[in-house]
């Protein structure tokens, strides 16, 4: 048996060594479960840890400069990027073998970690316990009791916030108090703050997954279909939809399903929001520290981000993965290519004595050796982002490009390289995007793209509950931006950093002039603005005199004057409470419209798997459809709403005949035609009305009394009719 050196044992006792050991253990355990064809949550959790950590850890542990900077956050980013790149590449090469790919990744990761030499690091030490440390576990316990007592069987007009028990809010409030006490200590504990940040994310983004049986949002189910298609066919078909033209996320999810041993992403999709928000935390902190913000301001910014991210773009979707990759790219750029921080100057303008015997060419080589690996890593991450999400690459280019114009990101030509990568991928797909989404027509439509989604509905008028929810989301968004501007003014002496953060916060607005996202464009702007707006807002809340930690090499900036620390804590508590008051209606207020039942999901899945392909009419958005491998075989169209059959009026009593005639116009009677209604569509229309509730009644009565239509399914509110003449012998 080989002897383990004392140095190796000490290395494993450090944080890097512990992370390496954990990565190897995860890989070996998961390989065993996959080989045994085991199923269940242990395999899913190990697959999650592997996908989010192990391949990236194998890279970071062999990259000393990266490891000294970020042991954990960059492991997440590179792990996701490597797995996405590998899965997508095998699809493009028509060599789809996800389990074999996993086994190769696991073997290479374990081998790379085993040969790593960079396990030196600080010994991990717990901070001394304080009486206030009891508040955190107590707050989590109270929250858990509140979740257990929540009954979501009868949601009202104001969604989940109206039915959550008082003890839930007491637990959340106690967490804010505990975080305030931790932040108010003159010697700040990073571990305490990290635990509070994680607890806040769990409470805000884990609650829905615990109280609802299925994932929220009807549009979540549209992202399930491409994953199922990939695993069924083992290939892509770019003629189907935009998802298969930007397949990165779907390839990654299909690969993950195979190594997790699940039949569908529905097994875990409702937990994705929580996982994504947890993965974002270390990347936010890395980005803020890369800008040399004092550590207290960093944690305030992290808390504000989590408490203000109401738009729900972190569900099971390409945008969720795109957010993580985008923040990883920004963190690398701000740490190693941003000329406003000390780390850039330390390697770009080294002490002359350090290179006393070197000429200019040698000095240039030293700079290149430091900069080039990070530049290549950034371009690799950006390349993966380019085929993962359609819009995110251009928002990243806008942000980095605006900094490069001012000379804050070096070299200035780096954004041009990113433009070449993004455009190079986009051009072959331009015709599809333009023909399906009217890209050229949307250019210059700034105000149309900037309109919020709620403004799309003009008839019937929004109910009072929806108006309140909309006002809360608007106030939260505008409040963050206003506080960011206050922070910029208060810290105006740190001129260049303030300008940089302002550009990062508000440059995404330019995408509205060229986007094809319609009324969702403003949501993407807010999403990409929020990390940097929160950083500026933290400057307004922190009592630390300077925005930049100028003396970071002289003293530990986690130590602050007691008065400054207390003031910062109290300000953060006040801002967090206000943000949470607005966050709950904005994020959970629409849950009556956004949740679906297991019965709906199961009934519609069986229909999609067994029915003949054809044309599907639905009253409005809201049904959990398109979540099987046959999703591309059913063309869906709406009955009510803008651009639908019935616009701004109640349907005629013979609406069934109108649908039949429209079907013959579109298909000539050559395809089966169906009408689907479900409870979630009715609830969605109640919050986002495109017709009055009686419109559904008129529709169902017309179908029931029309000889042209036959009832196919009626189960717990989900009703499916078929056009008799298009169904052939199965019409009975």
C-alpha positions as CSV (number, residue, x, y, z in Angstrom):
1,X,0.0,0.0,0.0
2,X,1.5,3.3,-1.0
3,X,2.5,5.7,1.8
4,X,0.8,9.1,2.1
5,X,3.2,11.8,2.8
6,X,2.7,14.2,5.7
7,X,2.6,17.1,3.2
8,X,-0.2,15.4,1.3
9,X,-2.2,14.8,4.5
10,X,-1.9,18.5,5.4
11,X,-2.9,19.4,1.9
12,X,-6.1,17.5,2.2
13,X,-6.9,19.2,5.5
14,X,-7.1,22.6,3.7
15,X,-10.1,23.9,1.9
16,X,-8.6,23.1,-1.6
17,X,-7.7,19.6,-0.4
18,X,-11.2,19.0,1.0
19,X,-12.8,20.2,-2.2
20,X,-10.6,17.9,-4.3
21,X,-11.4,14.9,-2.0
22,X,-15.1,15.7,-2.3
23,X,-15.0,15.9,-6.1
24,X,-13.3,12.5,-6.3
25,X,-15.9,11.0,-3.8
26,X,-18.8,12.4,-5.8
27,X,-17.4,11.0,-9.1
28,X,-16.7,7.5,-7.7
29,X,-20.1,7.3,-6.0
30,X,-22.0,8.4,-9.0
31,X,-20.2,6.1,-11.3
32,X,-21.2,3.2,-9.0
33,X,-24.9,4.2,-9.0
34,X,-25.0,4.6,-12.7
35,X,-23.4,1.2,-13.2
36,X,-25.9,-0.3,-10.9
37,X,-28.8,1.5,-12.7
38,X,-29.9,2.8,-9.3
39,X,-32.7,5.4,-9.2
40,X,-33.9,7.9,-6.7
41,X,-32.9,11.1,-5.0
42,X,-29.4,10.0,-4.0
43,X,-28.4,9.6,-7.6
44,X,-30.1,12.8,-8.6
45,X,-28.3,14.8,-5.9
46,X,-24.9,13.2,-6.8
47,X,-25.6,14.0,-10.5
48,X,-26.3,17.6,-9.5
49,X,-23.1,17.9,-7.5
50,X,-21.1,16.4,-10.3
51,X,-22.6,18.6,-13.0
52,X,-22.2,21.7,-11.0
53,X,-18.8,21.1,-9.5
54,X,-16.5,18.2,-10.5
55,X,-15.3,18.9,-14.1
56,X,-14.8,22.5,-13.2
57,X,-12.9,21.6,-10.0
58,X,-10.6,19.5,-12.1
59,X,-9.7,22.6,-14.1
60,X,-9.4,25.0,-11.2
61,X,-7.3,22.8,-9.0
62,X,-4.7,22.6,-11.8
63,X,-4.8,26.3,-12.5
64,X,-2.9,27.9,-9.5
65,X,-3.8,31.5,-10.2
66,X,-7.4,30.6,-10.6
67,X,-7.4,28.4,-7.5
68,X,-5.9,31.1,-5.4
69,X,-8.6,33.5,-6.5
70,X,-11.7,31.3,-6.6
71,X,-11.8,27.7,-5.3
72,X,-15.6,27.3,-5.6
73,X,-17.3,29.8,-7.7
74,X,-15.2,29.3,-10.9
75,X,-15.5,25.5,-10.4
76,X,-19.3,25.9,-10.8
77,X,-19.0,28.0,-14.0
78,X,-16.4,25.9,-15.7
79,X,-18.1,22.7,-14.7
80,X,-21.4,23.8,-16.3
81,X,-19.6,25.1,-19.4
82,X,-17.5,22.0,-20.0
83,X,-20.5,19.7,-19.6
84,X,-22.7,21.8,-21.8
85,X,-19.9,22.1,-24.5
86,X,-19.3,18.3,-24.4
87,X,-23.0,17.4,-24.6
88,X,-23.7,19.8,-27.4
89,X,-20.7,18.8,-29.4
90,X,-21.7,15.1,-29.3
91,X,-25.1,16.1,-30.6
92,X,-23.6,18.1,-33.4
93,X,-21.4,15.2,-34.3
94,X,-24.4,12.7,-34.2
95,X,-22.6,10.8,-31.4
96,X,-25.1,11.1,-28.6
97,X,-24.0,8.7,-25.8
98,X,-24.6,10.7,-22.6
99,X,-23.7,7.9,-20.1
100,X,-20.5,7.2,-22.0
101,X,-19.7,10.9,-22.0
102,X,-20.3,11.1,-18.3
103,X,-17.9,8.2,-17.7
104,X,-15.2,9.9,-19.7
105,X,-15.8,13.2,-17.9
106,X,-15.6,11.4,-14.5
107,X,-12.4,9.5,-15.4
108,X,-10.7,12.6,-16.7
109,X,-11.8,14.7,-13.7
110,X,-10.5,12.2,-11.2
111,X,-7.2,11.8,-13.1
112,X,-6.8,15.6,-13.3
113,X,-7.5,16.1,-9.6
114,X,-5.2,13.3,-8.6
115,X,-2.2,14.8,-10.3
116,X,-2.9,18.3,-9.0
117,X,-0.1,19.9,-7.0
118,X,-2.0,23.0,-5.8
119,X,-3.6,21.9,-2.5
120,X,-2.0,24.5,-0.3
121,X,-4.3,26.9,1.4
122,X,-5.5,28.3,4.6
123,X,-6.6,25.8,7.3
124,X,-10.3,26.1,7.7
125,X,-11.4,27.4,11.0
126,X,-14.9,28.1,12.5
127,X,-15.4,31.5,14.0
128,X,-16.0,31.7,17.7
129,X,-19.6,31.2,18.5
130,X,-21.7,34.1,19.7
131,X,-25.2,34.1,21.3
132,X,-26.6,35.7,18.2
133,X,-25.6,32.7,16.2
134,X,-28.7,30.9,17.6
135,X,-30.9,33.3,15.6
136,X,-30.0,31.7,12.2
137,X,-31.1,28.1,13.0
138,X,-34.1,29.4,14.9
139,X,-35.2,31.5,11.9
140,X,-34.8,28.5,9.5
141,X,-36.8,26.3,11.9
142,X,-39.6,28.8,12.0
143,X,-39.6,29.1,8.2
144,X,-39.8,25.3,7.9
145,X,-42.7,25.2,10.3
146,X,-44.5,27.9,8.3
147,X,-43.9,26.0,5.0
148,X,-45.2,22.8,6.5
149,X,-48.4,24.6,7.6
150,X,-49.1,26.1,4.2
151,X,-52.1,24.9,2.4
152,X,-52.1,25.8,-1.3
153,X,-55.3,24.1,-2.3
154,X,-57.2,27.3,-2.5
155,X,-55.1,30.2,-3.7
156,X,-56.7,33.6,-3.8
157,X,-56.3,36.5,-6.1
158,X,-53.1,37.6,-4.3
159,X,-51.4,34.2,-4.6
160,X,-49.1,32.6,-2.1
161,X,-48.3,35.6,0.2
162,X,-51.9,35.9,1.3
163,X,-52.0,32.3,2.7
164,X,-48.5,31.9,4.2
165,X,-48.8,31.6,8.0
166,X,-47.5,34.3,10.3
167,X,-44.8,32.0,11.6
168,X,-43.3,31.9,8.1
169,X,-42.9,35.7,8.0
170,X,-41.6,35.7,11.6
171,X,-38.8,33.2,10.5
172,X,-37.9,35.4,7.5
173,X,-37.9,38.6,9.6
174,X,-35.7,36.9,12.3
175,X,-33.3,35.9,9.5
176,X,-33.0,39.6,8.5
177,X,-32.4,40.6,12.1
178,X,-29.7,37.8,12.5
179,X,-28.0,39.0,9.3
180,X,-28.1,42.6,10.5
181,X,-26.4,41.6,13.8
182,X,-23.7,39.6,11.8
183,X,-23.1,42.6,9.5
184,X,-23.0,45.0,12.4
185,X,-20.0,43.3,14.0
186,X,-16.9,45.4,13.7
187,X,-15.0,42.2,12.7
188,X,-17.1,40.7,9.9
189,X,-17.3,36.9,9.6
190,X,-17.5,35.9,5.9
191,X,-18.7,32.4,6.9
192,X,-21.6,33.9,8.9
193,X,-22.6,36.2,6.1
194,X,-22.4,33.3,3.6
195,X,-24.7,31.2,5.7
196,X,-27.2,34.0,6.0
197,X,-27.1,34.6,2.3
198,X,-27.7,30.9,1.6
199,X,-30.6,30.8,4.1
200,X,-32.2,33.9,2.5
201,X,-32.0,32.2,-0.9
202,X,-33.5,29.0,0.4
203,X,-36.4,30.8,2.1
204,X,-37.2,32.9,-1.0
205,X,-36.6,30.4,-3.8
206,X,-37.1,27.1,-2.1
207,X,-40.6,27.8,-0.7
208,X,-42.4,27.3,-4.0
209,X,-40.7,23.9,-4.6
210,X,-41.8,22.7,-1.2
211,X,-45.4,23.8,-1.2
212,X,-46.3,23.0,-4.9
213,X,-46.4,19.6,-6.4
214,X,-45.4,20.7,-9.9
215,X,-43.1,23.4,-11.2
216,X,-44.6,26.9,-11.5
217,X,-45.2,28.7,-14.9
218,X,-46.9,27.1,-17.8
219,X,-44.0,28.2,-20.1
220,X,-41.6,26.0,-18.0
221,X,-43.2,23.0,-19.7
222,X,-42.2,24.3,-23.2
223,X,-38.6,23.8,-22.2
224,X,-39.1,20.2,-21.3
225,X,-40.1,19.1,-24.8
226,X,-36.7,19.8,-26.5
227,X,-34.9,17.8,-23.7
228,X,-37.2,14.9,-24.3
229,X,-36.7,15.1,-28.0
230,X,-33.0,15.0,-27.7
231,X,-33.0,12.0,-25.5
232,X,-35.5,10.2,-27.7
233,X,-33.9,11.0,-31.1
234,X,-30.3,11.5,-30.1
235,X,-30.0,14.4,-32.5
236,X,-31.1,18.0,-33.2
237,X,-33.6,19.4,-35.8
238,X,-33.0,23.1,-36.3
239,X,-36.1,23.4,-38.4
240,X,-38.4,22.8,-35.4
241,X,-37.9,25.9,-33.2
242,X,-35.4,28.3,-31.8
243,X,-34.6,26.0,-28.9
244,X,-32.9,23.5,-31.2
245,X,-31.0,26.3,-32.9
246,X,-29.5,27.4,-29.5
247,X,-29.3,23.9,-28.0
248,X,-26.7,24.3,-25.2
249,X,-29.0,24.2,-22.2
250,X,-31.2,21.5,-23.7
251,X,-28.2,19.3,-24.5
252,X,-26.9,19.8,-20.9
253,X,-30.3,18.9,-19.4
254,X,-30.7,15.8,-21.6
255,X,-27.2,14.6,-20.6
256,X,-28.0,15.4,-16.9
257,X,-31.3,13.4,-17.1
258,X,-29.4,10.3,-18.2
259,X,-26.7,10.4,-15.5
260,X,-29.4,11.3,-12.9
261,X,-31.5,8.4,-13.9
262,X,-34.8,10.3,-14.4
263,X,-37.3,10.0,-17.2
264,X,-38.0,13.7,-17.5
265,X,-36.8,17.0,-16.2
266,X,-40.2,17.3,-14.5
267,X,-38.7,15.1,-11.7
268,X,-36.5,18.1,-10.6
269,X,-37.5,21.1,-12.6
270,X,-39.3,22.9,-9.7
271,X,-36.0,23.0,-7.8
272,X,-34.1,24.7,-10.5
273,X,-34.8,28.3,-9.3
274,X,-33.2,27.4,-5.9
275,X,-30.2,25.8,-7.4
276,X,-29.5,28.6,-9.8
277,X,-29.8,31.3,-7.2
278,X,-27.5,29.4,-4.9
279,X,-24.9,29.1,-7.7
280,X,-25.1,32.8,-8.4
281,X,-24.1,33.8,-4.8
282,X,-20.3,33.0,-5.1
283,X,-20.1,34.6,-8.5
284,X,-21.7,37.9,-7.2
285,X,-19.2,38.0,-4.4
286,X,-16.3,37.3,-6.7
287,X,-17.4,40.1,-9.0
288,X,-17.8,42.6,-6.2
289,X,-14.4,41.8,-4.7
290,X,-12.8,42.0,-8.2
291,X,-14.0,45.6,-8.2
292,X,-12.3,46.1,-4.9
293,X,-15.5,46.9,-3.0
294,X,-15.2,46.7,0.8
295,X,-16.3,43.3,2.0
296,X,-19.3,44.8,3.9
297,X,-20.6,46.4,0.8
298,X,-20.2,43.1,-1.1
299,X,-22.5,41.3,1.3
300,X,-25.1,44.0,1.3
301,X,-25.1,43.8,-2.5
302,X,-25.5,40.0,-2.4
303,X,-28.5,40.3,0.0
304,X,-30.1,43.0,-2.2
305,X,-29.7,40.9,-5.3
306,X,-31.5,37.9,-3.8
307,X,-34.2,40.1,-2.3
308,X,-34.9,42.0,-5.5
309,X,-34.7,39.3,-8.2
310,X,-38.5,39.1,-8.7
311,X,-38.7,38.4,-12.4
312,X,-38.5,34.6,-12.3
313,X,-36.1,34.1,-15.2
314,X,-34.2,31.5,-13.2
315,X,-36.6,28.7,-13.8
316,X,-35.7,25.6,-15.9
317,X,-34.7,27.5,-19.1
318,X,-31.7,28.6,-21.2
319,X,-31.7,32.0,-19.4
320,X,-31.0,30.3,-16.1
321,X,-27.8,28.7,-17.4
322,X,-27.0,31.9,-19.3
323,X,-27.2,33.9,-16.1
324,X,-24.6,31.7,-14.4
325,X,-22.2,31.8,-17.4
326,X,-22.7,35.5,-17.9
327,X,-21.8,36.2,-14.3
328,X,-18.8,33.9,-14.6
329,X,-17.6,35.8,-17.6
330,X,-18.0,39.2,-15.9
331,X,-16.2,38.0,-12.8
332,X,-13.1,36.9,-14.8
333,X,-13.1,40.1,-16.8
334,X,-13.4,42.3,-13.7
335,X,-10.7,40.4,-11.9
336,X,-8.1,40.0,-14.6
337,X,-8.9,42.5,-17.3
338,X,-10.4,45.5,-15.5
339,X,-7.8,48.2,-15.2
340,X,-9.4,49.8,-12.2
341,X,-8.4,47.2,-9.6
342,X,-5.1,46.5,-8.0
343,X,-4.7,42.9,-9.3
344,X,-4.6,44.1,-12.9
345,X,-1.9,46.6,-12.1
346,X,0.1,44.1,-10.1
347,X,0.8,41.9,-13.1
348,X,0.5,44.5,-15.9
349,X,2.9,47.0,-14.3
350,X,5.1,44.8,-12.0
351,X,7.8,46.3,-9.8
352,X,10.9,46.9,-11.9
353,X,13.0,45.1,-9.3
354,X,11.0,42.0,-9.9
355,X,12.3,41.9,-13.5
356,X,15.6,43.7,-13.0
357,X,17.4,41.4,-15.4
358,X,14.6,41.2,-18.0
359,X,14.3,43.2,-21.1
360,X,11.0,44.5,-22.5
361,X,10.3,41.4,-24.5
362,X,10.7,39.2,-21.5
363,X,8.4,41.5,-19.5
364,X,5.8,41.2,-22.3
365,X,6.1,37.4,-22.1
366,X,5.4,37.5,-18.4
367,X,2.3,39.6,-18.9
368,X,1.1,37.3,-21.6
369,X,1.6,34.2,-19.5
370,X,-0.6,35.6,-16.8
371,X,-3.3,37.2,-19.0
372,X,-3.7,34.7,-21.9
373,X,-5.1,31.7,-19.9
374,X,-7.8,33.9,-18.4
375,X,-8.6,35.4,-21.8
376,X,-8.9,32.0,-23.4
377,X,-11.0,30.8,-20.5
378,X,-13.3,33.8,-20.9
379,X,-13.7,33.3,-24.6
380,X,-14.5,29.6,-24.0
381,X,-17.2,30.5,-21.5
382,X,-18.6,33.1,-23.9
383,X,-18.6,30.5,-26.8
384,X,-20.7,28.2,-24.7
385,X,-23.0,31.1,-23.7
386,X,-23.4,31.9,-27.4
387,X,-25.0,28.6,-28.3
388,X,-26.9,28.4,-25.0
389,X,-29.0,31.6,-25.1
390,X,-29.9,34.0,-27.9
391,X,-29.8,37.3,-26.0
392,X,-27.3,37.0,-23.2
393,X,-24.1,37.1,-25.3
394,X,-25.1,40.5,-26.7
395,X,-25.8,41.9,-23.2
396,X,-22.4,40.8,-22.1
397,X,-20.8,42.4,-25.1
398,X,-22.7,45.7,-24.4
399,X,-21.5,45.7,-20.8
400,X,-17.8,44.8,-21.5
401,X,-17.8,46.9,-24.6
402,X,-18.9,50.0,-22.8
403,X,-16.0,49.5,-20.3
404,X,-13.5,48.9,-23.1
405,X,-14.5,52.1,-24.8
406,X,-13.4,54.0,-21.7
407,X,-10.3,51.9,-21.4
408,X,-11.4,50.1,-18.2
409,X,-11.3,46.7,-19.8
410,X,-8.0,45.7,-21.4
411,X,-7.2,44.9,-24.1
412,X,-9.8,47.0,-25.7
413,X,-10.2,44.6,-28.6
414,X,-11.5,41.8,-26.4
415,X,-15.2,42.8,-27.0
416,X,-14.5,42.6,-30.7
417,X,-13.4,39.0,-30.3
418,X,-16.6,38.3,-28.5
419,X,-18.6,40.0,-31.2
420,X,-16.9,37.8,-33.8
421,X,-17.8,34.7,-31.8
422,X,-21.4,35.7,-31.3
423,X,-22.0,36.9,-34.9
424,X,-20.2,33.9,-36.3
425,X,-22.7,31.6,-34.6
426,X,-25.7,33.8,-35.3
427,X,-25.3,34.3,-39.0
428,X,-26.2,30.7,-40.0
429,X,-29.3,31.0,-37.9
430,X,-30.3,34.5,-39.0
431,X,-32.9,33.4,-41.6
432,X,-34.7,31.2,-39.0
433,X,-34.8,33.9,-36.4
434,X,-35.9,36.7,-38.7
435,X,-38.6,34.6,-40.4
436,X,-40.1,33.4,-37.1
437,X,-39.6,36.4,-34.8
438,X,-39.3,39.4,-37.1
439,X,-35.9,40.5,-35.9
440,X,-35.4,43.2,-38.6
441,X,-38.9,44.5,-38.0
442,X,-38.2,44.9,-34.2
443,X,-35.0,46.9,-34.7
444,X,-35.7,50.5,-33.5
445,X,-38.9,49.5,-31.7
446,X,-37.5,50.7,-28.4
447,X,-40.8,51.5,-26.7
448,X,-42.5,48.3,-27.8
449,X,-39.6,46.2,-26.4
450,X,-39.5,48.3,-23.3
451,X,-43.2,47.8,-22.4
452,X,-43.7,45.5,-19.5
453,X,-45.6,42.2,-20.1
454,X,-48.7,43.4,-18.2
455,X,-49.2,46.3,-20.7
456,X,-49.9,43.8,-23.5
457,X,-53.5,43.2,-22.2
458,X,-55.9,45.9,-22.9
459,X,-59.3,44.1,-22.8
460,X,-60.6,43.1,-20.3
461,X,-58.9,45.4,-17.9
462,X,-56.5,44.0,-15.4
463,X,-58.1,43.0,-12.1
464,X,-57.2,45.1,-9.0
465,X,-55.1,42.2,-7.6
466,X,-53.0,42.1,-10.8
467,X,-52.6,45.9,-10.8
468,X,-51.2,45.7,-7.2
469,X,-48.8,43.0,-8.2
470,X,-47.7,45.0,-11.2
471,X,-47.2,48.1,-9.1
472,X,-45.1,46.2,-6.5
473,X,-42.8,44.8,-9.3
474,X,-42.4,48.3,-10.8
475,X,-41.7,49.9,-7.4
476,X,-39.1,47.2,-6.6
477,X,-37.3,47.6,-9.9
478,X,-37.4,51.4,-9.9
479,X,-36.4,51.5,-6.3
480,X,-33.3,49.4,-6.9
481,X,-32.3,51.7,-9.8
482,X,-33.1,54.9,-7.8
483,X,-31.0,53.6,-4.8
484,X,-28.2,52.8,-7.3
485,X,-28.2,56.4,-8.5
486,X,-28.1,57.6,-4.9
487,X,-25.1,55.3,-4.2
488,X,-23.4,56.6,-7.3
489,X,-23.8,60.2,-6.2
490,X,-22.7,59.5,-2.6
491,X,-19.6,57.7,-3.8
492,X,-18.9,60.1,-6.7
493,X,-15.3,60.6,-5.5
494,X,-14.5,57.0,-6.6
495,X,-15.2,58.4,-10.1
496,X,-14.0,55.6,-12.4
497,X,-15.5,52.8,-10.4
498,X,-18.9,54.6,-10.2
499,X,-18.8,55.2,-13.9
500,X,-18.0,51.5,-14.5
501,X,-20.9,50.4,-12.3
502,X,-23.3,52.8,-13.9
503,X,-22.3,51.5,-17.4
504,X,-22.7,47.9,-16.2
505,X,-26.1,48.7,-14.7
506,X,-27.7,50.7,-17.5
507,X,-25.9,49.7,-20.7
508,X,-28.3,46.7,-21.2
509,X,-31.1,49.2,-21.9
510,X,-29.6,49.6,-25.4
511,X,-30.7,46.1,-26.3
512,X,-34.3,47.3,-26.3
513,X,-33.6,49.1,-29.5
514,X,-32.5,46.0,-31.3
515,X,-34.3,43.1,-29.5
516,X,-37.0,40.8,-30.7
517,X,-38.2,39.9,-27.2
518,X,-41.3,42.1,-27.3
519,X,-42.7,42.9,-23.9
520,X,-40.1,40.6,-22.2
521,X,-37.2,42.7,-23.2
522,X,-37.4,45.0,-20.2
523,X,-37.2,41.9,-17.9
524,X,-33.9,40.9,-19.5
525,X,-32.6,44.4,-19.0
526,X,-33.5,44.3,-15.3
527,X,-31.9,40.8,-14.9
528,X,-28.6,41.9,-16.3
529,X,-28.7,45.3,-14.6
530,X,-29.5,43.9,-11.1
531,X,-26.0,42.6,-10.0
532,X,-24.4,46.0,-10.7
533,X,-27.4,48.1,-9.5
534,X,-27.3,46.1,-6.2
535,X,-23.6,46.9,-5.9
536,X,-24.2,50.6,-6.3
537,X,-27.2,50.5,-4.0
538,X,-25.0,48.8,-1.4
539,X,-22.7,51.9,-1.6
540,X,-25.7,54.0,-0.5
541,X,-26.4,51.7,2.4
542,X,-22.9,51.1,3.7
543,X,-21.4,53.6,6.2
544,X,-17.9,52.8,5.0
545,X,-16.5,56.2,3.8
546,X,-15.0,54.9,0.5
547,X,-16.6,52.9,-2.3
548,X,-13.2,51.3,-3.1
549,X,-11.2,49.4,-0.5
550,X,-8.1,51.5,-1.1
551,X,-6.0,50.0,1.7
552,X,-6.9,46.4,1.1
553,X,-3.2,45.5,1.1
554,X,-2.5,47.2,4.4
555,X,-5.4,46.0,6.6
556,X,-8.2,43.5,6.7
557,X,-11.2,45.4,5.3
558,X,-13.6,43.1,7.1
559,X,-12.7,45.1,10.3
560,X,-14.6,48.4,10.5
561,X,-15.4,51.0,13.1
562,X,-18.2,49.9,15.4
563,X,-20.3,52.9,14.5
564,X,-19.9,52.3,10.7
565,X,-20.6,48.6,11.1
566,X,-23.8,49.2,13.1
567,X,-25.0,51.9,10.7
568,X,-24.4,49.6,7.7
569,X,-26.3,46.7,9.4
570,X,-29.3,48.9,10.2
571,X,-29.5,50.4,6.7
572,X,-29.3,46.9,5.1
573,X,-32.0,45.7,7.4
574,X,-34.3,48.6,6.5
575,X,-33.7,48.2,2.7
576,X,-34.1,44.4,2.9
577,X,-37.4,44.6,4.7
578,X,-38.7,47.1,2.2
579,X,-37.5,45.0,-0.7
580,X,-39.1,41.8,0.7
581,X,-42.4,43.5,1.2
582,X,-42.4,44.3,-2.5
583,X,-40.8,41.0,-3.5
584,X,-43.4,38.7,-2.2
585,X,-46.3,40.1,-4.2
586,X,-44.1,40.6,-7.3
587,X,-42.7,37.1,-7.2
588,X,-45.5,35.0,-5.6
589,X,-48.5,37.1,-6.2
590,X,-49.3,35.5,-9.6
591,X,-49.1,32.0,-8.3
592,X,-52.8,31.4,-8.8
593,X,-52.1,31.8,-12.5
594,X,-48.7,30.2,-12.5
595,X,-49.3,26.9,-10.8
596,X,-50.5,23.7,-12.5
597,X,-51.8,20.5,-11.0
598,X,-50.3,17.0,-11.4
599,X,-53.6,15.9,-13.0
600,X,-53.3,18.5,-15.8
601,X,-49.7,17.6,-16.4
602,X,-50.3,13.8,-16.5
603,X,-53.5,14.1,-18.6
604,X,-51.9,16.3,-21.3
605,X,-48.7,14.1,-21.3
606,X,-50.8,11.0,-22.1
607,X,-52.6,12.9,-24.8
608,X,-49.4,14.1,-26.5
609,X,-47.9,10.6,-26.3
610,X,-50.9,8.8,-27.8
611,X,-52.8,11.3,-30.0
612,X,-52.3,11.7,-33.7
613,X,-50.2,14.8,-34.5
614,X,-52.2,17.8,-35.5
615,X,-53.4,21.3,-34.8
616,X,-54.2,22.3,-31.2
617,X,-56.3,25.2,-30.2
618,X,-56.2,26.5,-26.6
619,X,-58.2,29.3,-25.1
620,X,-55.1,31.2,-23.9
621,X,-51.7,30.6,-22.4
622,X,-51.6,28.5,-19.3
623,X,-51.8,24.9,-20.1
624,X,-48.7,22.7,-19.4
625,X,-48.1,21.5,-22.9
626,X,-45.1,20.7,-25.2
627,X,-43.3,18.6,-22.5
628,X,-42.9,15.3,-24.4
629,X,-40.6,14.1,-27.2
630,X,-43.5,14.6,-29.6
631,X,-43.8,18.3,-28.8
632,X,-42.9,19.3,-32.4
633,X,-45.8,17.3,-33.9
634,X,-48.5,19.6,-32.4
635,X,-49.0,23.1,-33.7
636,X,-50.6,25.2,-31.0
637,X,-52.7,28.4,-31.6
638,X,-54.7,30.6,-29.2
639,X,-58.5,31.2,-29.4
640,X,-58.6,34.4,-27.4
641,X,-56.2,37.3,-27.3
642,X,-54.1,39.5,-29.6
643,X,-53.5,37.9,-32.9
644,X,-55.9,35.0,-32.1
645,X,-59.3,34.0,-33.5
646,X,-61.3,36.2,-31.1
647,X,-59.8,39.6,-30.2
648,X,-61.3,42.1,-27.7
649,X,-64.7,40.7,-27.6
650,X,-66.7,37.7,-26.4
651,X,-67.0,34.7,-28.7
652,X,-70.1,34.1,-30.7
653,X,-72.3,31.2,-29.6
654,X,-71.1,29.2,-32.7
655,X,-67.4,29.6,-31.8
656,X,-67.0,25.8,-32.4
657,X,-67.9,26.4,-36.0
658,X,-65.4,29.2,-36.3
659,X,-62.6,27.1,-35.0
660,X,-63.5,24.3,-37.4
661,X,-63.5,26.7,-40.4
662,X,-60.2,28.1,-39.3
663,X,-58.8,24.6,-39.1
664,X,-59.8,23.8,-42.6
665,X,-58.3,27.0,-43.8
666,X,-55.0,26.2,-42.2
667,X,-54.8,22.4,-42.9
668,X,-57.4,21.7,-45.6
669,X,-58.8,19.0,-43.2
670,X,-55.6,17.0,-43.7
671,X,-54.5,17.1,-40.0
672,X,-56.4,16.2,-36.8
673,X,-57.6,19.2,-34.9
674,X,-58.1,19.5,-31.2
675,X,-59.3,22.0,-28.6
676,X,-57.8,21.8,-25.2
677,X,-58.9,23.6,-22.0
678,X,-57.5,23.1,-18.5
679,X,-57.9,24.7,-15.1
680,X,-54.6,26.5,-15.2
681,X,-55.6,28.3,-18.4
682,X,-58.8,29.5,-16.8
683,X,-56.8,30.7,-13.7
684,X,-54.2,32.4,-16.0
685,X,-56.9,34.2,-17.8
686,X,-58.3,35.4,-14.5
687,X,-55.0,37.2,-13.7
688,X,-54.0,38.1,-17.3
689,X,-57.4,38.4,-19.0
690,X,-57.8,38.1,-22.7
691,X,-61.5,37.3,-22.4
692,X,-64.1,37.3,-19.7
693,X,-64.6,34.1,-17.8
694,X,-67.9,33.6,-19.5
695,X,-65.9,33.3,-22.7
696,X,-64.7,29.9,-21.6
697,X,-68.3,28.9,-20.8
698,X,-69.4,29.9,-24.2
699,X,-66.6,28.0,-25.8
700,X,-67.3,24.7,-23.9
701,X,-71.0,24.9,-24.5
702,X,-70.5,25.5,-28.2
703,X,-68.2,22.5,-28.5
704,X,-70.5,20.3,-26.5
705,X,-73.5,21.0,-28.7
706,X,-71.7,21.0,-32.0
707,X,-72.0,17.8,-34.2
708,X,-68.6,18.7,-35.7
709,X,-66.7,18.0,-32.4
710,X,-66.4,14.9,-30.3
711,X,-65.3,14.8,-26.6
712,X,-62.0,12.9,-26.2
713,X,-60.9,13.6,-22.7
714,X,-62.6,15.0,-19.6
715,X,-60.6,14.6,-16.4
716,X,-60.5,16.9,-13.3
717,X,-61.1,20.0,-15.4
718,X,-58.9,19.1,-18.3
719,X,-61.1,18.8,-21.4
720,X,-60.1,17.9,-24.9
721,X,-62.3,17.9,-28.0
722,X,-61.4,16.6,-31.5
723,X,-62.8,17.7,-34.8
724,X,-64.7,14.7,-35.9
725,X,-64.0,14.9,-39.7
726,X,-60.2,15.0,-39.1
727,X,-59.9,12.1,-36.7
728,X,-60.8,9.3,-39.0
729,X,-61.9,6.0,-37.5
730,X,-60.9,7.2,-34.0
731,X,-63.6,9.8,-33.9
732,X,-65.8,7.7,-31.7
